[in-house]
């Protein structure tokens, strides 16, 4: 709540100070992880800039909180329920977010796509967790069907990111270690649904010792069946 209040106060000055305050919060979180919890961070690969769709594996709150430090002015895709949280929803909308309203039909979808394209045109990366929810470390799940739809509609290249934060940053307890975030090769636009899902799933599971592309495809087929 203190962080939200600071963001609100900074917004009275302008968007620049407000966004700097959000990045400062993420920086403070990194420092606390490093010097209090003993959790460091190693970034591998090339961090993208500009209007791209960044698809991250989601194992803990670590990567969600770290996003404003990891990327330059990232635009997340929060669920509509989150945007209804007092204070948080207001701050997210002013920072820049694409609200996902799954139950509101075609009109909401058009608004979401228009908003996403607008942010991308400003040179801001769009950040999405294609699994749709937190996934335990070492577990591979099919991507949410909505990911391929967003990829097609926003017509942006995808940069997949493998994350292994779940090994250390648990919900109720943490343990020392080094979180790795590995940026994969940029994937072009216009691919069929099956291909983009298979390639993104393989890339975001690159740090998962129990995963192989064949296993991922089998799991996907099982879920769709």
Phi, psi and omega in degrees: 000323178298317180297319179297319179296320178295321177296317179298315179297319179295328181294337178293337178274322181158171182296323181301305178299324180296314180292327176295325179293322177296315178296323178296323177296316179296323178295318178299320178298317178300315181297317179297318178299316184290312191263342178256313183267343182076024179255111179265180181221132173239125180256126180243147180086182184265121178286124184285157174232159176084192186280088176228165176259113181262118183253112185251141169293146186237102180251340182198179176288348183304306184291330178293316180288328185280348186310313181295342174271324184290319183238161179272109180052057180292150178248111181277171178242072180286152175292154181301326180299323180292324181292345178274356179288124181304133179086301183296313181298319178298314181297318181296319181293325179282329176289321182123108179210150177256110183285129178263111179247093188288337187257006189254008169079198189297323181297316179294323179295316178298320179296320180296314181295317179299316179297315181297315180295324179297316178294319179298323179295335176278358180086019181261133178288142176265127185246124184225146173258097189292344176284343174087344181198172178292141181236135181297147178301135179088356181252140176244132178233157176297152175286151175296142183299332181294339181298311181298325178295317178296315178305315181291317187285322181279341175055052179236150174294155182250135171246109180280148181229120175275139183223139178236032184297335183297343178290336186236322189261077180277163186297317184254345179209155181233157175221152183297152178162185180240116175284136177249133171240113185249113178279126181272184179288140179298134180254131186290168178279168169081013180278152175297158184305311184299319182290315181294321179293318181295316182292318180292317180298317178297319184289319182284346177260016184297337180261004181270109185294343183262004187253145167222159181301323180295318179296320180297318179294321180295317179296320180297314180297322179295318182293322182286334180284000000 
